[in-house]
Amino acid sequence: MAKRCEVCGKGPQTGNAVSHSHVLTKRRWLPNLQSVRANVNGTVKKIRVCTRCLKGGKIQRAI
């Protein structure tokens, strides 16, 4: 399953983990995705949404 928000498209970011001796190794920052039941085009669907979209009210939650 892709680690991508279905509303805004936010996905993983890459960069370096820096140790105390400044040795660089690759690492990933993953978005905080939550599975929620939402109204999508009038039907209830389970989608994966980042918390920024949830807090911003970009989706309509299903009861």
PDBQT receptor file of N, H, CA, C and O in Angstrom, charges set to zero:
ATOM      1  N   MET A   1       0.850  -1.178   0.000  1.00  0.00    +0.000 N 
ATOM      2  CA  MET A   1       0.000   0.000   0.000  1.00  0.00    +0.000 C 
ATOM      3  C   MET A   1       0.899   1.245   0.000  1.00  0.00    +0.000 C 
ATOM      4  O   MET A   1       1.854   1.342   0.770  1.00  0.00    +0.000 OA
ATOM      5  N   ALA A   2       0.569   2.179  -0.872  1.00  0.00    +0.000 N 
ATOM      6  H   ALA A   2      -0.207   2.101  -1.497  1.00  0.00    +0.000 HD
ATOM      7  CA  ALA A   2       1.391   3.371  -1.000  1.00  0.00    +0.000 C 
ATOM      8  C   ALA A   2       1.258   4.264   0.227  1.00  0.00    +0.000 C 
ATOM      9  O   ALA A   2       0.168   4.421   0.777  1.00  0.00    +0.000 OA
ATOM     10  N   LYS A   3       2.365   4.842   0.647  1.00  0.00    +0.000 N 
ATOM     11  H   LYS A   3       3.251   4.715   0.200  1.00  0.00    +0.000 HD
ATOM     12  CA  LYS A   3       2.363   5.771   1.789  1.00  0.00    +0.000 C 
ATOM     13  C   LYS A   3       2.137   7.182   1.255  1.00  0.00    +0.000 C 
ATOM     14  O   LYS A   3       3.025   8.034   1.300  1.00  0.00    +0.000 OA
ATOM     15  N   ARG A   4       0.912   7.408   0.745  1.00  0.00    +0.000 N 
ATOM     16  H   ARG A   4       0.191   6.716   0.709  1.00  0.00    +0.000 HD
ATOM     17  CA  ARG A   4       0.585   8.681   0.119  1.00  0.00    +0.000 C 
ATOM     18  C   ARG A   4      -0.837   9.082   0.490  1.00  0.00    +0.000 C 
ATOM     19  O   ARG A   4      -1.750   8.256   0.489  1.00  0.00    +0.000 OA
ATOM     20  N   CYS A   5      -1.009  10.354   0.803  1.00  0.00    +0.000 N 
ATOM     21  H   CYS A   5      -0.267  11.025   0.804  1.00  0.00    +0.000 HD
ATOM     22  CA  CYS A   5      -2.335  10.884   1.137  1.00  0.00    +0.000 C 
ATOM     23  C   CYS A   5      -3.190  10.909  -0.127  1.00  0.00    +0.000 C 
ATOM     24  O   CYS A   5      -2.736  11.356  -1.180  1.00  0.00    +0.000 OA
ATOM     25  N   GLU A   6      -4.432  10.428  -0.019  1.00  0.00    +0.000 N 
ATOM     26  H   GLU A   6      -4.802  10.065   0.836  1.00  0.00    +0.000 HD
ATOM     27  CA  GLU A   6      -5.311  10.372  -1.181  1.00  0.00    +0.000 C 
ATOM     28  C   GLU A   6      -5.977  11.711  -1.476  1.00  0.00    +0.000 C 
ATOM     29  O   GLU A   6      -6.639  11.853  -2.504  1.00  0.00    +0.000 OA
ATOM     30  N   VAL A   7      -5.813  12.701  -0.589  1.00  0.00    +0.000 N 
ATOM     31  H   VAL A   7      -5.275  12.586   0.246  1.00  0.00    +0.000 HD
ATOM     32  CA  VAL A   7      -6.413  14.019  -0.805  1.00  0.00    +0.000 C 
ATOM     33  C   VAL A   7      -5.386  14.985  -1.393  1.00  0.00    +0.000 C 
ATOM     34  O   VAL A   7      -5.604  15.552  -2.464  1.00  0.00    +0.000 OA
ATOM     35  N   CYS A   8      -4.267  15.171  -0.693  1.00  0.00    +0.000 N 
ATOM     36  H   CYS A   8      -4.090  14.711   0.177  1.00  0.00    +0.000 HD
ATOM     37  CA  CYS A   8      -3.287  16.171  -1.122  1.00  0.00    +0.000 C 
ATOM     38  C   CYS A   8      -2.093  15.566  -1.850  1.00  0.00    +0.000 C 
ATOM     39  O   CYS A   8      -1.336  16.294  -2.493  1.00  0.00    +0.000 OA
ATOM     40  N   GLY A   9      -1.908  14.242  -1.762  1.00  0.00    +0.000 N 
ATOM     41  H   GLY A   9      -2.523  13.652  -1.240  1.00  0.00    +0.000 HD
ATOM     42  CA  GLY A   9      -0.802  13.595  -2.460  1.00  0.00    +0.000 C 
ATOM     43  C   GLY A   9       0.511  13.630  -1.711  1.00  0.00    +0.000 C 
ATOM     44  O   GLY A   9       1.552  13.294  -2.275  1.00  0.00    +0.000 OA
ATOM     45  N   LYS A  10       0.483  14.034  -0.443  1.00  0.00    +0.000 N 
ATOM     46  H   LYS A  10      -0.362  14.307   0.015  1.00  0.00    +0.000 HD
ATOM     47  CA  LYS A  10       1.721  14.081   0.340  1.00  0.00    +0.000 C 
ATOM     48  C   LYS A  10       2.283  12.671   0.489  1.00  0.00    +0.000 C 
ATOM     49  O   LYS A  10       1.552  11.735   0.814  1.00  0.00    +0.000 OA
ATOM     50  N   GLY A  11       3.601  12.524   0.247  1.00  0.00    +0.000 N 
ATOM     51  H   GLY A  11       4.195  13.284  -0.016  1.00  0.00    +0.000 HD
ATOM     52  CA  GLY A  11       4.254  11.222   0.328  1.00  0.00    +0.000 C 
ATOM     53  C   GLY A  11       5.532  11.291   1.141  1.00  0.00    +0.000 C 
ATOM     54  O   GLY A  11       5.803  12.304   1.786  1.00  0.00    +0.000 OA
ATOM     55  N   PRO A  12       6.322  10.221   1.118  1.00  0.00    +0.000 N 
ATOM     56  CA  PRO A  12       7.550  10.179   1.897  1.00  0.00    +0.000 C 
ATOM     57  C   PRO A  12       8.582  11.197   1.397  1.00  0.00    +0.000 C 
ATOM     58  O   PRO A  12       8.672  11.480   0.202  1.00  0.00    +0.000 OA
ATOM     59  N   GLN A  13       9.356  11.737   2.341  1.00  0.00    +0.000 N 
ATOM     60  H   GLN A  13       9.283  11.507   3.312  1.00  0.00    +0.000 HD
ATOM     61  CA  GLN A  13      10.474  12.619   2.026  1.00  0.00    +0.000 C 
ATOM     62  C   GLN A  13      11.757  11.875   2.361  1.00  0.00    +0.000 C 
ATOM     63  O   GLN A  13      11.765  11.044   3.270  1.00  0.00    +0.000 OA
ATOM     64  N   THR A  14      12.832  12.152   1.654  1.00  0.00    +0.000 N 
ATOM     65  H   THR A  14      12.827  12.826   0.915  1.00  0.00    +0.000 HD
ATOM     66  CA  THR A  14      14.098  11.477   1.930  1.00  0.00    +0.000 C 
ATOM     67  C   THR A  14      15.142  12.486   2.366  1.00  0.00    +0.000 C 
ATOM     68  O   THR A  14      15.048  13.679   2.075  1.00  0.00    +0.000 OA
ATOM     69  N   GLY A  15      16.135  11.975   3.069  1.00  0.00    +0.000 N 
ATOM     70  H   GLY A  15      16.211  11.006   3.305  1.00  0.00    +0.000 HD
ATOM     71  CA  GLY A  15      17.221  12.826   3.534  1.00  0.00    +0.000 C 
ATOM     72  C   GLY A  15      18.261  11.966   4.217  1.00  0.00    +0.000 C 
ATOM     73  O   GLY A  15      18.332  10.758   3.989  1.00  0.00    +0.000 OA
ATOM     74  N   ASN A  16      19.062  12.590   5.050  1.00  0.00    +0.000 N 
ATOM     75  H   ASN A  16      19.004  13.571   5.235  1.00  0.00    +0.000 HD
ATOM     76  CA  ASN A  16      20.139  11.892   5.734  1.00  0.00    +0.000 C 
ATOM     77  C   ASN A  16      19.901  11.851   7.237  1.00  0.00    +0.000 C 
ATOM     78  O   ASN A  16      19.468  12.831   7.843  1.00  0.00    +0.000 OA
ATOM     79  N   ALA A  17      20.196  10.690   7.824  1.00  0.00    +0.000 N 
ATOM     80  H   ALA A  17      20.548   9.894   7.331  1.00  0.00    +0.000 HD
ATOM     81  CA  ALA A  17      20.288  10.588   9.271  1.00  0.00    +0.000 C 
ATOM     82  C   ALA A  17      21.734  10.912   9.614  1.00  0.00    +0.000 C 
ATOM     83  O   ALA A  17      22.651  10.332   9.033  1.00  0.00    +0.000 OA
ATOM     84  N   VAL A  18      21.947  11.820  10.539  1.00  0.00    +0.000 N 
ATOM     85  H   VAL A  18      21.202  12.291  11.011  1.00  0.00    +0.000 HD
ATOM     86  CA  VAL A  18      23.289  12.277  10.867  1.00  0.00    +0.000 C 
ATOM     87  C   VAL A  18      23.659  11.757  12.254  1.00  0.00    +0.000 C 
ATOM     88  O   VAL A  18      23.001  12.080  13.243  1.00  0.00    +0.000 OA
ATOM     89  N   SER A  19      24.720  10.946  12.316  1.00  0.00    +0.000 N 
ATOM     90  H   SER A  19      25.254  10.684  11.513  1.00  0.00    +0.000 HD
ATOM     91  CA  SER A  19      25.163  10.397  13.595  1.00  0.00    +0.000 C 
ATOM     92  C   SER A  19      26.026  11.420  14.336  1.00  0.00    +0.000 C 
ATOM     93  O   SER A  19      26.317  12.502  13.825  1.00  0.00    +0.000 OA
ATOM     94  N   HIS A  20      26.420  11.050  15.542  1.00  0.00    +0.000 N 
ATOM     95  H   HIS A  20      26.183  10.171  15.957  1.00  0.00    +0.000 HD
ATOM     96  CA  HIS A  20      27.254  11.939  16.354  1.00  0.00    +0.000 C 
ATOM     97  C   HIS A  20      28.607  12.213  15.675  1.00  0.00    +0.000 C 
ATOM     98  O   HIS A  20      29.168  13.301  15.805  1.00  0.00    +0.000 OA
ATOM     99  N   SER A  21      29.119  11.202  14.945  1.00  0.00    +0.000 N 
ATOM    100  H   SER A  21      28.662  10.319  14.839  1.00  0.00    +0.000 HD
ATOM    101  CA  SER A  21      30.390  11.376  14.231  1.00  0.00    +0.000 C 
ATOM    102  C   SER A  21      30.178  11.950  12.824  1.00  0.00    +0.000 C 
ATOM    103  O   SER A  21      31.106  11.987  12.016  1.00  0.00    +0.000 OA
ATOM    104  N   HIS A  22      28.969  12.390  12.545  1.00  0.00    +0.000 N 
ATOM    105  H   HIS A  22      28.215  12.360  13.201  1.00  0.00    +0.000 HD
ATOM    106  CA  HIS A  22      28.569  13.023  11.277  1.00  0.00    +0.000 C 
ATOM    107  C   HIS A  22      28.641  12.067  10.090  1.00  0.00    +0.000 C 
ATOM    108  O   HIS A  22      28.895  12.493   8.964  1.00  0.00    +0.000 OA
ATOM    109  N   VAL A  23      28.418  10.773  10.338  1.00  0.00    +0.000 N 
ATOM    110  H   VAL A  23      28.212  10.427  11.253  1.00  0.00    +0.000 HD
ATOM    111  CA  VAL A  23      28.287   9.803   9.257  1.00  0.00    +0.000 C 
ATOM    112  C   VAL A  23      26.855   9.898   8.738  1.00  0.00    +0.000 C 
ATOM    113  O   VAL A  23      25.903   9.837   9.516  1.00  0.00    +0.000 OA
ATOM    114  N   LEU A  24      26.705  10.048   7.428  1.00  0.00    +0.000 N 
ATOM    115  H   LEU A  24      27.478  10.097   6.796  1.00  0.00    +0.000 HD
ATOM    116  CA  LEU A  24      25.391  10.226   6.824  1.00  0.00    +0.000 C 
ATOM    117  C   LEU A  24      24.881   8.899   6.272  1.00  0.00    +0.000 C 
ATOM    118  O   LEU A  24      25.581   8.222   5.520  1.00  0.00    +0.000 OA
ATOM    119  N   THR A  25      23.658   8.532   6.650  1.00  0.00    +0.000 N 
ATOM    120  H   THR A  25      23.089   9.083   7.261  1.00  0.00    +0.000 HD
ATOM    121  CA  THR A  25      22.975   7.383   6.060  1.00  0.00    +0.000 C 
ATOM    122  C   THR A  25      21.592   7.839   5.626  1.00  0.00    +0.000 C 
ATOM    123  O   THR A  25      20.995   8.716   6.250  1.00  0.00    +0.000 OA
ATOM    124  N   LYS A  26      21.085   7.239   4.550  1.00  0.00    +0.000 N 
ATOM    125  H   LYS A  26      21.570   6.527   4.043  1.00  0.00    +0.000 HD
ATOM    126  CA  LYS A  26      19.795   7.644   4.007  1.00  0.00    +0.000 C 
ATOM    127  C   LYS A  26      18.666   7.224   4.947  1.00  0.00    +0.000 C 
ATOM    128  O   LYS A  26      18.715   6.157   5.558  1.00  0.00    +0.000 OA
ATOM    129  N   ARG A  27      17.652   8.080   5.053  1.00  0.00    +0.000 N 
ATOM    130  H   ARG A  27      17.612   8.947   4.556  1.00  0.00    +0.000 HD
ATOM    131  CA  ARG A  27      16.467   7.764   5.832  1.00  0.00    +0.000 C 
ATOM    132  C   ARG A  27      15.242   8.388   5.191  1.00  0.00    +0.000 C 
ATOM    133  O   ARG A  27      15.356   9.215   4.286  1.00  0.00    +0.000 OA
ATOM    134  N   ARG A  28      14.064   7.988   5.665  1.00  0.00    +0.000 N 
ATOM    135  H   ARG A  28      13.971   7.316   6.400  1.00  0.00    +0.000 HD
ATOM    136  CA  ARG A  28      12.806   8.500   5.117  1.00  0.00    +0.000 C 
ATOM    137  C   ARG A  28      11.954   9.079   6.237  1.00  0.00    +0.000 C 
ATOM    138  O   ARG A  28      11.923   8.552   7.349  1.00  0.00    +0.000 OA
ATOM    139  N   TRP A  29      11.262  10.174   5.923  1.00  0.00    +0.000 N 
ATOM    140  H   TRP A  29      11.288  10.602   5.020  1.00  0.00    +0.000 HD
ATOM    141  CA  TRP A  29      10.254  10.753   6.805  1.00  0.00    +0.000 C 
ATOM    142  C   TRP A  29       8.907  10.413   6.170  1.00  0.00    +0.000 C 
ATOM    143  O   TRP A  29       8.621  10.824   5.046  1.00  0.00    +0.000 OA
ATOM    144  N   LEU A  30       8.079   9.657   6.902  1.00  0.00    +0.000 N 
ATOM    145  H   LEU A  30       8.311   9.323   7.816  1.00  0.00    +0.000 HD
ATOM    146  CA  LEU A  30       6.799   9.214   6.365  1.00  0.00    +0.000 C 
ATOM    147  C   LEU A  30       5.680  10.133   6.845  1.00  0.00    +0.000 C 
ATOM    148  O   LEU A  30       5.718  10.609   7.980  1.00  0.00    +0.000 OA
ATOM    149  N   PRO A  31       4.681  10.388   5.991  1.00  0.00    +0.000 N 
ATOM    150  CA  PRO A  31       3.558  11.213   6.421  1.00  0.00    +0.000 C 
ATOM    151  C   PRO A  31       2.703  10.463   7.440  1.00  0.00    +0.000 C 
ATOM    152  O   PRO A  31       2.655   9.233   7.436  1.00  0.00    +0.000 OA
ATOM    153  N   ASN A  32       2.032  11.210   8.308  1.00  0.00    +0.000 N 
ATOM    154  H   ASN A  32       2.071  12.210   8.311  1.00  0.00    +0.000 HD
ATOM    155  CA  ASN A  32       1.169  10.621   9.329  1.00  0.00    +0.000 C 
ATOM    156  C   ASN A  32      -0.189  10.341   8.696  1.00  0.00    +0.000 C 
ATOM    157  O   ASN A  32      -1.071  11.200   8.692  1.00  0.00    +0.000 OA
ATOM    158  N   LEU A  33      -0.350   9.128   8.161  1.00  0.00    +0.000 N 
ATOM    159  H   LEU A  33       0.366   8.430   8.164  1.00  0.00    +0.000 HD
ATOM    160  CA  LEU A  33      -1.574   8.747   7.468  1.00  0.00    +0.000 C 
ATOM    161  C   LEU A  33      -2.516   7.999   8.397  1.00  0.00    +0.000 C 
ATOM    162  O   LEU A  33      -2.093   7.159   9.191  1.00  0.00    +0.000 OA
ATOM    163  N   GLN A  34      -3.796   8.318   8.285  1.00  0.00    +0.000 N 
ATOM    164  H   GLN A  34      -4.140   9.001   7.640  1.00  0.00    +0.000 HD
ATOM    165  CA  GLN A  34      -4.835   7.661   9.057  1.00  0.00    +0.000 C 
ATOM    166  C   GLN A  34      -5.881   7.119   8.094  1.00  0.00    +0.000 C 
ATOM    167  O   GLN A  34      -6.252   7.788   7.130  1.00  0.00    +0.000 OA
ATOM    168  N   SER A  35      -6.359   5.897   8.360  1.00  0.00    +0.000 N 
ATOM    169  H   SER A  35      -6.057   5.353   9.143  1.00  0.00    +0.000 HD
ATOM    170  CA  SER A  35      -7.456   5.340   7.570  1.00  0.00    +0.000 C 
ATOM    171  C   SER A  35      -8.767   5.853   8.155  1.00  0.00    +0.000 C 
ATOM    172  O   SER A  35      -9.054   5.636   9.332  1.00  0.00    +0.000 OA
ATOM    173  N   VAL A  36      -9.557   6.528   7.334  1.00  0.00    +0.000 N 
ATOM    174  H   VAL A  36      -9.323   6.704   6.378  1.00  0.00    +0.000 HD
ATOM    175  CA  VAL A  36     -10.822   7.082   7.797  1.00  0.00    +0.000 C 
ATOM    176  C   VAL A  36     -11.922   6.741   6.799  1.00  0.00    +0.000 C 
ATOM    177  O   VAL A  36     -11.672   6.562   5.607  1.00  0.00    +0.000 OA
ATOM    178  N   ARG A  37     -13.148   6.655   7.316  1.00  0.00    +0.000 N 
ATOM    179  H   ARG A  37     -13.351   6.801   8.285  1.00  0.00    +0.000 HD
ATOM    180  CA  ARG A  37     -14.309   6.481   6.461  1.00  0.00    +0.000 C 
ATOM    181  C   ARG A  37     -14.785   7.880   6.067  1.00  0.00    +0.000 C 
ATOM    182  O   ARG A  37     -15.077   8.708   6.930  1.00  0.00    +0.000 OA
ATOM    183  N   ALA A  38     -14.861   8.135   4.765  1.00  0.00    +0.000 N 
ATOM    184  H   ALA A  38     -14.624   7.463   4.065  1.00  0.00    +0.000 HD
ATOM    185  CA  ALA A  38     -15.203   9.471   4.293  1.00  0.00    +0.000 C 
ATOM    186  C   ALA A  38     -16.244   9.387   3.192  1.00  0.00    +0.000 C 
ATOM    187  O   ALA A  38     -16.348   8.380   2.491  1.00  0.00    +0.000 OA
ATOM    188  N   ASN A  39     -17.020  10.468   3.047  1.00  0.00    +0.000 N 
ATOM    189  H   ASN A  39     -16.936  11.286   3.616  1.00  0.00    +0.000 HD
ATOM    190  CA  ASN A  39     -17.967  10.572   1.945  1.00  0.00    +0.000 C 
ATOM    191  C   ASN A  39     -17.213  11.043   0.709  1.00  0.00    +0.000 C 
ATOM    192  O   ASN A  39     -16.705  12.164   0.671  1.00  0.00    +0.000 OA
ATOM    193  N   VAL A  40     -17.142  10.177  -0.303  1.00  0.00    +0.000 N 
ATOM    194  H   VAL A  40     -17.554   9.266  -0.272  1.00  0.00    +0.000 HD
ATOM    195  CA  VAL A  40     -16.470  10.513  -1.555  1.00  0.00    +0.000 C 
ATOM    196  C   VAL A  40     -17.494  10.379  -2.675  1.00  0.00    +0.000 C 
ATOM    197  O   VAL A  40     -17.939   9.274  -2.988  1.00  0.00    +0.000 OA
ATOM    198  N   ASN A  41     -17.861  11.493  -3.269  1.00  0.00    +0.000 N 
ATOM    199  H   ASN A  41     -17.500  12.390  -3.014  1.00  0.00    +0.000 HD
ATOM    200  CA  ASN A  41     -18.873  11.534  -4.338  1.00  0.00    +0.000 C 
ATOM    201  C   ASN A  41     -20.184  10.876  -3.917  1.00  0.00    +0.000 C 
ATOM    202  O   ASN A  41     -20.803  10.154  -4.699  1.00  0.00    +0.000 OA
ATOM    203  N   GLY A  42     -20.599  11.126  -2.687  1.00  0.00    +0.000 N 
ATOM    204  H   GLY A  42     -20.095  11.712  -2.052  1.00  0.00    +0.000 HD
ATOM    205  CA  GLY A  42     -21.868  10.613  -2.191  1.00  0.00    +0.000 C 
ATOM    206  C   GLY A  42     -21.843   9.193  -1.663  1.00  0.00    +0.000 C 
ATOM    207  O   GLY A  42     -22.858   8.717  -1.155  1.00  0.00    +0.000 OA
ATOM    208  N   THR A  43     -20.716   8.497  -1.766  1.00  0.00    +0.000 N 
ATOM    209  H   THR A  43     -19.892   8.884  -2.179  1.00  0.00    +0.000 HD
ATOM    210  CA  THR A  43     -20.605   7.136  -1.242  1.00  0.00    +0.000 C 
ATOM    211  C   THR A  43     -19.575   7.108  -0.121  1.00  0.00    +0.000 C 
ATOM    212  O   THR A  43     -18.630   7.896  -0.108  1.00  0.00    +0.000 OA
ATOM    213  N   VAL A  44     -19.772   6.187   0.820  1.00  0.00    +0.000 N 
ATOM    214  H   VAL A  44     -20.540   5.547   0.809  1.00  0.00    +0.000 HD
ATOM    215  CA  VAL A  44     -18.836   6.047   1.934  1.00  0.00    +0.000 C 
ATOM    216  C   VAL A  44     -17.692   5.147   1.491  1.00  0.00    +0.000 C 
ATOM    217  O   VAL A  44     -17.906   4.025   1.031  1.00  0.00    +0.000 OA
ATOM    218  N   LYS A  45     -16.469   5.661   1.638  1.00  0.00    +0.000 N 
ATOM    219  H   LYS A  45     -16.296   6.573   2.011  1.00  0.00    +0.000 HD
ATOM    220  CA  LYS A  45     -15.283   4.944   1.216  1.00  0.00    +0.000 C 
ATOM    221  C   LYS A  45     -14.225   5.056   2.295  1.00  0.00    +0.000 C 
ATOM    222  O   LYS A  45     -14.164   6.066   2.997  1.00  0.00    +0.000 OA
ATOM    223  N   LYS A  46     -13.390   4.037   2.439  1.00  0.00    +0.000 N 
ATOM    224  H   LYS A  46     -13.440   3.217   1.869  1.00  0.00    +0.000 HD
ATOM    225  CA  LYS A  46     -12.286   4.088   3.387  1.00  0.00    +0.000 C 
ATOM    226  C   LYS A  46     -11.053   4.579   2.637  1.00  0.00    +0.000 C 
ATOM    227  O   LYS A  46     -10.598   3.939   1.689  1.00  0.00    +0.000 OA
ATOM    228  N   ILE A  47     -10.515   5.721   3.070  1.00  0.00    +0.000 N 
ATOM    229  H   ILE A  47     -10.885   6.241   3.841  1.00  0.00    +0.000 HD
ATOM    230  CA  ILE A  47      -9.355   6.292   2.399  1.00  0.00    +0.000 C 
ATOM    231  C   ILE A  47      -8.265   6.589   3.415  1.00  0.00    +0.000 C 
ATOM    232  O   ILE A  47      -8.529   6.715   4.610  1.00  0.00    +0.000 OA
ATOM    233  N   ARG A  48      -7.035   6.699   2.923  1.00  0.00    +0.000 N 
ATOM    234  H   ARG A  48      -6.820   6.596   1.952  1.00  0.00    +0.000 HD
ATOM    235  CA  ARG A  48      -5.899   7.040   3.778  1.00  0.00    +0.000 C 
ATOM    236  C   ARG A  48      -5.594   8.520   3.602  1.00  0.00    +0.000 C 
ATOM    237  O   ARG A  48      -5.295   8.979   2.500  1.00  0.00    +0.000 OA
ATOM    238  N   VAL A  49      -5.673   9.255   4.698  1.00  0.00    +0.000 N 
ATOM    239  H   VAL A  49      -5.916   8.882   5.594  1.00  0.00    +0.000 HD
ATOM    240  CA  VAL A  49      -5.567  10.712   4.657  1.00  0.00    +0.000 C 
ATOM    241  C   VAL A  49      -4.522  11.152   5.668  1.00  0.00    +0.000 C 
ATOM    242  O   VAL A  49      -4.435  10.578   6.754  1.00  0.00    +0.000 OA
ATOM    243  N   CYS A  50      -3.722  12.171   5.328  1.00  0.00    +0.000 N 
ATOM    244  H   CYS A  50      -3.793  12.637   4.446  1.00  0.00    +0.000 HD
ATOM    245  CA  CYS A  50      -2.749  12.707   6.276  1.00  0.00    +0.000 C 
ATOM    246  C   CYS A  50      -3.487  13.550   7.320  1.00  0.00    +0.000 C 
ATOM    247  O   CYS A  50      -4.581  14.054   7.067  1.00  0.00    +0.000 OA
ATOM    248  N   THR A  51      -2.877  13.692   8.478  1.00  0.00    +0.000 N 
ATOM    249  H   THR A  51      -1.988  13.282   8.684  1.00  0.00    +0.000 HD
ATOM    250  CA  THR A  51      -3.521  14.422   9.572  1.00  0.00    +0.000 C 
ATOM    251  C   THR A  51      -3.682  15.900   9.254  1.00  0.00    +0.000 C 
ATOM    252  O   THR A  51      -4.571  16.549   9.805  1.00  0.00    +0.000 OA
ATOM    253  N   ARG A  52      -2.863  16.438   8.395  1.00  0.00    +0.000 N 
ATOM    254  H   ARG A  52      -2.142  15.910   7.946  1.00  0.00    +0.000 HD
ATOM    255  CA  ARG A  52      -3.004  17.836   8.006  1.00  0.00    +0.000 C 
ATOM    256  C   ARG A  52      -4.317  18.066   7.241  1.00  0.00    +0.000 C 
ATOM    257  O   ARG A  52      -4.977  19.089   7.421  1.00  0.00    +0.000 OA
ATOM    258  N   CYS A  53      -4.685  17.101   6.386  1.00  0.00    +0.000 N 
ATOM    259  H   CYS A  53      -4.149  16.270   6.239  1.00  0.00    +0.000 HD
ATOM    260  CA  CYS A  53      -5.962  17.210   5.670  1.00  0.00    +0.000 C 
ATOM    261  C   CYS A  53      -7.134  16.987   6.613  1.00  0.00    +0.000 C 
ATOM    262  O   CYS A  53      -8.180  17.616   6.454  1.00  0.00    +0.000 OA
ATOM    263  N   LEU A  54      -6.975  16.098   7.595  1.00  0.00    +0.000 N 
ATOM    264  H   LEU A  54      -6.125  15.587   7.723  1.00  0.00    +0.000 HD
ATOM    265  CA  LEU A  54      -8.039  15.878   8.575  1.00  0.00    +0.000 C 
ATOM    266  C   LEU A  54      -8.292  17.129   9.395  1.00  0.00    +0.000 C 
ATOM    267  O   LEU A  54      -9.439  17.540   9.573  1.00  0.00    +0.000 OA
ATOM    268  N   LYS A  55      -7.215  17.740   9.899  1.00  0.00    +0.000 N 
ATOM    269  H   LYS A  55      -6.283  17.406   9.754  1.00  0.00    +0.000 HD
ATOM    270  CA  LYS A  55      -7.354  18.943  10.710  1.00  0.00    +0.000 C 
ATOM    271  C   LYS A  55      -7.866  20.122   9.890  1.00  0.00    +0.000 C 
ATOM    272  O   LYS A  55      -8.595  20.970  10.406  1.00  0.00    +0.000 OA
ATOM    273  N   GLY A  56      -7.491  20.180   8.622  1.00  0.00    +0.000 N 
ATOM    274  H   GLY A  56      -6.899  19.492   8.202  1.00  0.00    +0.000 HD
ATOM    275  CA  GLY A  56      -7.885  21.298   7.766  1.00  0.00    +0.000 C 
ATOM    276  C   GLY A  56      -9.302  21.176   7.237  1.00  0.00    +0.000 C 
ATOM    277  O   GLY A  56      -9.787  22.087   6.565  1.00  0.00    +0.000 OA
ATOM    278  N   GLY A  57      -9.985  20.057   7.530  1.00  0.00    +0.000 N 
ATOM    279  H   GLY A  57      -9.591  19.318   8.075  1.00  0.00    +0.000 HD
ATOM    280  CA  GLY A  57     -11.364  19.901   7.079  1.00  0.00    +0.000 C 
ATOM    281  C   GLY A  57     -11.498  19.670   5.601  1.00  0.00    +0.000 C 
ATOM    282  O   GLY A  57     -12.516  20.031   5.011  1.00  0.00    +0.000 OA
ATOM    283  N   LYS A  58     -10.487  19.070   4.975  1.00  0.00    +0.000 N 
ATOM    284  H   LYS A  58      -9.659  18.776   5.454  1.00  0.00    +0.000 HD
ATOM    285  CA  LYS A  58     -10.533  18.865   3.528  1.00  0.00    +0.000 C 
ATOM    286  C   LYS A  58     -11.366  17.658   3.110  1.00  0.00    +0.000 C 
ATOM    287  O   LYS A  58     -11.624  17.461   1.923  1.00  0.00    +0.000 OA
ATOM    288  N   ILE A  59     -11.796  16.836   4.100  1.00  0.00    +0.000 N 
ATOM    289  H   ILE A  59     -11.587  16.996   5.065  1.00  0.00    +0.000 HD
ATOM    290  CA  ILE A  59     -12.643  15.701   3.790  1.00  0.00    +0.000 C 
ATOM    291  C   ILE A  59     -13.888  15.743   4.660  1.00  0.00    +0.000 C 
ATOM    292  O   ILE A  59     -13.903  16.364   5.723  1.00  0.00    +0.000 OA
ATOM    293  N   GLN A  60     -14.920  15.079   4.192  1.00  0.00    +0.000 N 
ATOM    294  H   GLN A  60     -14.907  14.575   3.329  1.00  0.00    +0.000 HD
ATOM    295  CA  GLN A  60     -16.161  14.964   4.947  1.00  0.00    +0.000 C 
ATOM    296  C   GLN A  60     -16.207  13.576   5.566  1.00  0.00    +0.000 C 
ATOM    297  O   GLN A  60     -16.353  12.585   4.851  1.00  0.00    +0.000 OA
ATOM    298  N   ARG A  61     -16.081  13.491   6.916  1.00  0.00    +0.000 N 
ATOM    299  H   ARG A  61     -15.963  14.296   7.496  1.00  0.00    +0.000 HD
ATOM    300  CA  ARG A  61     -16.081  12.195   7.587  1.00  0.00    +0.000 C 
ATOM    301  C   ARG A  61     -17.460  11.559   7.528  1.00  0.00    +0.000 C 
ATOM    302  O   ARG A  61     -18.473  12.252   7.615  1.00  0.00    +0.000 OA
ATOM    303  N   ALA A  62     -17.499  10.238   7.382  1.00  0.00    +0.000 N 
ATOM    304  H   ALA A  62     -16.676   9.675   7.311  1.00  0.00    +0.000 HD
ATOM    305  CA  ALA A  62     -18.755   9.498   7.409  1.00  0.00    +0.000 C 
ATOM    306  C   ALA A  62     -19.075   9.100   8.835  1.00  0.00    +0.000 C 
ATOM    307  O   ALA A  62     -18.166   8.841   9.623  1.00  0.00    +0.000 OA
ATOM    308  N   ILE A  63     -20.334   9.048   9.175  1.00  0.00    +0.000 N 
ATOM    309  H   ILE A  63     -21.073   9.258   8.535  1.00  0.00    +0.000 HD
ATOM    310  CA  ILE A  63     -20.753   8.676  10.530  1.00  0.00    +0.000 C 
ATOM    311  C   ILE A  63     -20.794   7.166  10.649  1.00  0.00    +0.000 C 
ATOM    312  O   ILE A  63     -21.123   6.639  11.712  1.00  0.00    +0.000 OA
TER     313      ILE A  63
